[in-house]
Amino acid sequence: DCATLAYTGYLNDFYTTPYIDVTQRWWDQKCNTDLTVADKLFYTTGDISTADNDATCAILFNKALVSQFDLDSPYELVKSGKWTIDKMAAMCQDVSADLNGDGKYDTFDRYGATIWDDTMMAIINACGTKCATANSKGEIELSLLNERTISMFEKFTDTFYDKTVSYAYQRTSYDITDPINMFANNQSLFFLQLMDLVTYLRDMNTDFGILPFPKLDEQQSEYYNTIGSWHSVFLCIPTAQEDVERTGAVLESMAAESYNKVTPAYYEKTLVGKYVRDDESADMLDIILATRVYDLGWFYQIGGYNERIMDLWRKYSKDFTSMYEKNLAKAEKNITKINESFAEIEG
C-alpha cells in the first residue's frame, strides 16, 4: 500500500520534509538506501516502530535435536562464516525420520525444517540479490535473474522439495498451530518464519536459538535477512494535510524518543529479556537486524514475481528461468509505469 501511494503522488518526500533528518540514527539507514527511488524517499521505518523487527525473516533451531544428533553448533557456524545453504541442508537430512513407521510423512513425524511459502522470497535475498533495485539513475530495474539467484534456488529446492526433509505446513493448513506444536515437540530442527514467531514459543520447554538465513557459500561477505513484504508496516506522510512542518517536527521527535525509550524496552526487556534464552541468540539478533533487506521488487510486486516464486514452491517446480521469462513482459511494463510515475512527481 505504501509503495502504491508513493508512485501515485500521495506522499511527501522524507528528504524534503521540514525538521525530518533521515540520516539520524533513529531512522533505518538500510531501509532509506533500499527504498530511495528517483532521489526520493516516500516511506521508511526505524525506532519509531517495532513492526520492522517482528517482520524480519529468521530461522529458529531446536537445541535438543542439535544435541541429540551431535550436530555442529549453528552459532559457531554463523560466527565463522560457515553457515551456508549446503550446511543447513546436510543437517536437515540427518534428523528427518518417519517416527511412527507408517510409511508416510505427516504431523506425527520429524523433519529437518518447517517452512512457509514466504521463505522463497527470503531465500532469494539471502544470497545477496534482490528482485529489483534502484540503479545509479534512481530508476527501478530488475535484478532477479543471475547466477547467484539460480544457484541458491537450486540448492534450496534440491533438499527442501523433499517432503521427508521439510514440512511445508501451508499445504495442509494456513493455521500455524500444528507447526508450532511440532517444533516445540522436537519434531523439527529448523523453523523458517518471521522474528515474530518467537513470541509464540515463550512457553516452549525445549530450548531454541535464533539464526540468520544462510549464505549461498562461504565466500559471501555477509548474511542477508529480508523483511516480510506483507507483514511489516512503514511510516509515510500524506500530502493532504494542513501543516507539514508541524508533522515533520512531531515525527522527528517521536522517532528520537523511540530510539531512547521504545527500542531499549523492546530489545532488552521484551525480545532478549523475555523471549530469547541465551546470549548467543542475542548476538544473532544483532547480526539479523544489521543485515536486513528491503526489496523494491517484492514491495512493488513487480511482475508478480513474489507470488510466482512462491507458486514454484507450492507446485514443487524447479523451472525458475521459465517462470522469470514468462512474467518478464509484465515486469517490464510495471517498471516503466512506476518509473514514469516517479519522474512526474515534483519535489
C-alpha positions as CSV (number, residue, x, y, z in Angstrom):
1,D,0.0,0.0,0.0
2,C,2.8,2.4,0.8
3,A,4.5,1.6,-2.5
4,T,1.4,2.3,-4.4
5,L,0.8,5.6,-2.6
6,A,4.4,6.5,-3.3
7,Y,4.4,6.4,-7.1
8,T,0.9,7.8,-7.4
9,G,1.9,11.0,-5.7
10,Y,0.0,10.9,-2.5
11,L,3.0,11.1,-0.2
12,N,5.6,13.6,0.9
13,D,9.3,13.0,0.3
14,F,11.1,12.4,3.6
15,Y,14.2,14.1,2.2
16,T,12.4,17.4,1.8
17,T,10.0,17.3,4.8
18,P,10.9,20.1,7.2
19,Y,12.5,19.0,10.5
20,I,13.0,15.4,9.5
21,D,16.6,14.3,9.2
22,V,16.6,10.7,7.9
23,T,20.4,10.5,8.4
24,Q,19.9,10.3,12.2
25,R,20.4,7.0,14.0
26,W,16.7,6.6,14.8
27,W,15.9,6.1,11.1
28,D,16.8,2.7,9.5
29,Q,19.6,3.6,7.1
30,K,19.4,0.3,5.2
31,C,15.7,1.0,4.6
32,N,16.4,4.5,3.4
33,T,19.0,3.3,1.0
34,D,17.0,0.4,-0.4
35,L,13.7,2.3,-0.8
36,T,15.0,5.5,-2.3
37,V,13.8,5.9,-5.8
38,A,14.4,8.9,-8.1
39,D,16.2,10.5,-5.2
40,K,13.0,10.5,-3.2
41,L,12.0,8.5,-0.1
42,F,8.3,8.3,0.4
43,Y,8.1,5.7,3.2
44,T,10.6,4.4,5.7
45,T,10.9,3.0,9.2
46,G,13.2,2.9,12.2
47,D,12.9,3.2,16.0
48,I,9.5,4.8,15.7
49,S,8.1,1.3,15.1
50,T,9.0,-2.3,16.2
51,A,7.0,-3.9,13.4
52,D,10.1,-4.0,11.1
53,N,11.9,-6.1,13.7
54,D,8.9,-8.5,14.1
55,A,8.6,-8.8,10.3
56,T,12.3,-9.7,9.7
57,C,12.8,-13.2,8.4
58,A,14.8,-15.5,10.6
59,I,15.4,-19.2,11.5
60,L,14.7,-20.9,14.8
61,F,16.6,-24.1,15.7
62,N,15.8,-26.8,18.2
63,K,18.7,-27.2,20.6
64,A,17.6,-30.6,21.8
65,L,17.9,-32.1,18.3
66,V,21.2,-30.4,17.7
67,S,22.4,-32.2,20.9
68,Q,20.7,-35.5,20.1
69,F,22.3,-35.8,16.7
70,D,25.6,-34.3,17.7
71,L,25.4,-31.6,15.1
72,D,27.7,-28.7,14.7
73,S,26.8,-25.6,16.7
74,P,24.7,-23.4,14.5
75,Y,26.0,-20.4,16.4
76,E,29.6,-21.2,15.7
77,L,28.8,-21.8,12.1
78,V,27.3,-18.3,11.8
79,K,30.2,-16.7,13.6
80,S,32.8,-18.5,11.5
81,G,31.0,-17.6,8.3
82,K,30.3,-21.3,7.5
83,W,26.5,-21.1,7.9
84,T,25.6,-21.9,4.3
85,I,22.7,-23.4,2.5
86,D,24.7,-26.6,1.9
87,K,25.5,-26.9,5.6
88,M,21.9,-26.3,6.6
89,A,20.6,-28.9,4.1
90,A,23.0,-31.5,5.3
91,M,21.9,-31.0,8.9
92,C,18.3,-31.3,7.9
93,Q,18.8,-34.6,6.2
94,D,20.4,-36.0,9.3
95,V,17.4,-35.6,11.6
96,S,14.3,-36.4,9.4
97,A,12.5,-39.6,10.3
98,D,9.2,-41.5,9.9
99,L,8.7,-41.6,13.7
100,N,5.6,-43.8,13.8
101,G,6.8,-46.1,10.9
102,D,3.5,-45.8,8.9
103,G,5.4,-45.1,5.7
104,K,4.1,-41.6,5.2
105,Y,5.2,-38.2,6.5
106,D,2.7,-36.0,8.4
107,T,2.4,-34.1,11.6
108,F,3.4,-37.2,13.6
109,D,7.0,-37.4,12.1
110,R,10.2,-35.4,12.4
111,Y,11.6,-33.0,9.8
112,G,14.7,-31.1,9.1
113,A,12.8,-27.9,8.6
114,T,9.3,-26.4,8.8
115,I,8.9,-23.9,6.1
116,W,6.3,-21.4,5.0
117,D,5.7,-20.1,1.5
118,D,7.2,-16.7,2.0
119,T,10.6,-18.4,2.7
120,M,11.1,-18.3,-1.1
121,M,11.5,-14.6,-1.1
122,A,13.8,-14.7,1.9
123,I,16.0,-17.4,0.4
124,I,16.5,-15.3,-2.8
125,N,17.5,-12.3,-0.8
126,A,19.7,-14.4,1.4
127,C,22.3,-14.9,-1.3
128,G,22.7,-11.1,-1.7
129,T,20.4,-10.5,-4.7
130,K,17.1,-8.7,-4.9
131,C,14.1,-8.9,-7.2
132,A,14.5,-5.2,-8.1
133,T,16.8,-2.3,-7.1
134,A,17.2,1.4,-7.9
135,N,20.1,2.0,-10.3
136,S,22.5,4.9,-10.4
137,K,19.9,7.0,-12.2
138,G,17.4,6.4,-9.4
139,E,15.2,4.2,-11.6
140,I,13.9,0.8,-10.6
141,E,15.3,-2.1,-12.6
142,L,15.1,-5.8,-12.4
143,S,17.9,-7.7,-10.7
144,L,16.3,-11.0,-10.0
145,L,17.8,-13.4,-12.6
146,N,21.5,-14.0,-12.1
147,E,23.9,-16.9,-11.3
148,R,23.7,-16.5,-7.6
149,T,19.9,-16.5,-7.6
150,I,19.7,-19.6,-9.7
151,S,22.3,-21.4,-7.6
152,M,20.6,-20.5,-4.3
153,F,17.2,-21.6,-5.7
154,E,18.6,-24.9,-6.9
155,K,20.4,-25.7,-3.7
156,F,17.4,-24.9,-1.6
157,T,14.9,-26.8,-3.7
158,D,17.2,-29.8,-4.2
159,T,16.8,-30.5,-0.5
160,F,13.6,-28.9,0.7
161,Y,11.3,-30.1,-2.1
162,D,11.9,-33.5,-0.4
163,K,8.7,-34.0,1.7
164,T,10.6,-36.3,4.0
165,V,13.0,-33.5,4.9
166,S,10.8,-30.4,5.1
167,Y,7.3,-29.8,6.3
168,A,5.5,-27.2,4.1
169,Y,2.7,-26.6,6.6
170,Q,0.7,-24.4,4.4
171,R,0.0,-27.3,2.0
172,T,-2.1,-28.7,4.9
173,S,-3.4,-25.5,6.6
174,Y,-2.5,-21.9,7.0
175,D,-3.0,-22.3,10.7
176,I,0.4,-22.1,12.4
177,T,-0.7,-24.1,15.4
178,D,0.5,-27.5,14.2
179,P,4.0,-26.4,13.1
180,I,4.5,-24.5,16.3
181,N,3.5,-27.6,18.4
182,M,5.7,-29.8,16.2
183,F,8.7,-27.6,16.7
184,A,8.1,-27.4,20.5
185,N,7.7,-31.2,20.5
186,N,11.2,-31.7,18.9
187,Q,9.8,-32.7,15.5
188,S,11.6,-30.1,13.5
189,L,15.2,-29.0,13.6
190,F,14.7,-25.6,12.0
191,F,11.6,-23.3,11.7
192,L,11.8,-20.7,8.9
193,Q,9.5,-17.8,9.6
194,L,9.5,-14.3,11.0
195,M,11.0,-12.9,14.2
196,D,7.5,-12.5,15.5
197,L,7.3,-16.3,15.7
198,V,9.5,-16.1,18.9
199,T,6.6,-14.7,20.8
200,Y,4.6,-17.9,20.2
201,L,7.2,-20.0,21.8
202,R,7.6,-18.3,25.1
203,D,6.3,-21.4,27.0
204,M,8.3,-24.0,25.0
205,N,10.1,-26.4,27.3
206,T,12.9,-27.3,24.9
207,D,15.4,-24.6,24.4
208,F,15.7,-23.0,21.0
209,G,18.0,-20.5,19.3
210,I,17.7,-17.9,16.6
211,L,19.8,-17.7,13.4
212,P,20.1,-15.6,10.2
213,F,19.3,-17.1,6.9
214,P,22.2,-19.0,5.5
215,K,24.7,-17.7,2.9
216,L,25.0,-19.2,-0.6
217,D,28.6,-20.0,0.1
218,E,31.4,-19.2,2.5
219,Q,32.8,-16.6,0.1
220,Q,29.7,-14.4,0.6
221,S,30.7,-11.4,2.6
222,E,27.7,-11.2,5.0
223,Y,24.3,-12.6,5.8
224,Y,21.1,-11.1,4.4
225,N,17.7,-11.2,6.1
226,T,14.6,-9.9,4.3
227,I,11.6,-8.0,5.6
228,G,8.3,-9.8,5.1
229,S,6.6,-7.6,2.5
230,W,3.1,-8.4,3.7
231,H,4.0,-8.2,7.3
232,S,5.9,-5.1,8.0
233,V,4.5,-1.6,8.2
234,F,6.1,1.7,7.2
235,L,5.7,5.4,8.1
236,C,4.6,7.7,5.4
237,I,3.5,11.4,5.3
238,P,0.4,12.1,3.2
239,T,0.5,15.3,1.0
240,A,-3.1,16.0,2.1
241,Q,-2.6,17.9,5.4
242,E,-2.7,21.4,6.8
243,D,0.8,21.8,8.4
244,V,3.6,19.6,7.1
245,E,6.2,21.5,9.2
246,R,4.3,20.5,12.4
247,T,4.0,17.0,11.2
248,G,7.8,16.8,10.4
249,A,8.7,18.2,13.9
250,V,6.4,15.8,15.7
251,L,7.5,12.7,13.8
252,E,11.2,13.5,14.3
253,S,10.6,14.0,18.0
254,M,8.7,10.7,18.3
255,A,11.4,8.9,16.3
256,A,14.2,10.2,18.6
257,E,12.3,9.4,21.8
258,S,11.5,6.0,20.5
259,Y,15.3,5.4,19.9
260,N,15.8,6.4,23.6
261,K,12.9,4.6,25.2
262,V,10.9,2.2,22.9
263,T,13.8,0.3,21.3
264,P,15.7,-0.4,24.5
265,A,12.5,-1.6,26.1
266,Y,11.6,-3.8,23.1
267,Y,15.0,-5.2,22.6
268,E,16.4,-5.6,26.1
269,K,13.3,-6.2,28.2
270,T,11.0,-7.9,25.8
271,L,12.8,-9.6,22.9
272,V,16.0,-10.5,24.7
273,G,14.8,-10.4,28.3
274,K,11.6,-12.4,27.9
275,Y,11.8,-14.4,24.6
276,V,15.5,-15.1,23.8
277,R,17.0,-17.8,26.0
278,D,20.8,-17.4,25.6
279,D,23.5,-14.8,25.0
280,E,24.3,-16.3,21.6
281,S,20.8,-15.7,20.3
282,A,21.2,-12.1,21.4
283,D,24.4,-12.0,19.2
284,M,22.5,-13.5,16.3
285,L,19.8,-10.8,16.7
286,D,22.4,-8.2,16.2
287,I,23.5,-9.8,13.0
288,I,20.0,-10.3,11.7
289,L,18.8,-6.8,12.4
290,A,22.0,-5.3,11.0
291,T,21.7,-7.2,7.7
292,R,18.1,-6.6,6.7
293,V,17.0,-6.3,3.1
294,Y,14.1,-4.2,1.8
295,D,13.4,-5.4,-1.7
296,L,11.6,-3.0,-4.1
297,G,10.6,-5.9,-6.3
298,W,8.6,-7.5,-3.5
299,F,7.1,-4.2,-2.3
300,Y,6.0,-3.0,-5.7
301,Q,5.0,-6.6,-6.7
302,I,6.9,-6.2,-10.0
303,G,5.9,-8.8,-12.5
304,G,4.1,-10.6,-9.7
305,Y,7.4,-12.3,-9.1
306,N,6.8,-12.5,-5.3
307,E,3.7,-14.7,-5.9
308,R,5.2,-16.6,-8.8
309,I,8.3,-17.6,-6.8
310,M,6.0,-18.9,-4.1
311,D,4.0,-20.7,-6.7
312,L,7.1,-22.7,-7.6
313,W,7.3,-23.8,-4.0
314,R,3.6,-24.6,-3.9
315,K,3.9,-26.8,-7.0
316,Y,7.4,-28.2,-6.3
317,S,8.5,-26.8,-9.6
318,K,12.2,-26.1,-10.3
319,D,11.7,-24.2,-13.6
320,F,12.8,-20.8,-12.3
321,T,14.1,-19.4,-15.6
322,S,10.9,-20.2,-17.4
323,M,8.8,-18.6,-14.7
324,Y,11.0,-15.5,-14.9
325,E,10.8,-15.2,-18.7
326,K,7.0,-15.9,-18.7
327,N,6.5,-12.9,-16.4
328,L,9.2,-10.6,-17.8
329,A,7.0,-8.6,-20.1
330,K,4.6,-7.8,-17.2
331,A,7.5,-6.9,-15.0
332,E,9.0,-4.5,-17.6
333,K,5.6,-2.9,-18.1
334,N,5.3,-2.5,-14.3
335,I,8.7,-0.9,-14.1
336,T,8.1,1.5,-16.9
337,K,4.8,2.7,-15.4
338,I,6.4,3.1,-11.9
339,N,9.5,4.9,-13.2
340,E,7.4,7.3,-15.3
341,S,5.1,8.0,-12.4
342,F,8.1,8.8,-10.1
343,A,9.5,11.1,-12.8
344,E,6.3,13.1,-13.0
345,I,6.2,13.7,-9.2
346,E,7.5,17.2,-8.4
347,G,9.6,17.7,-5.3
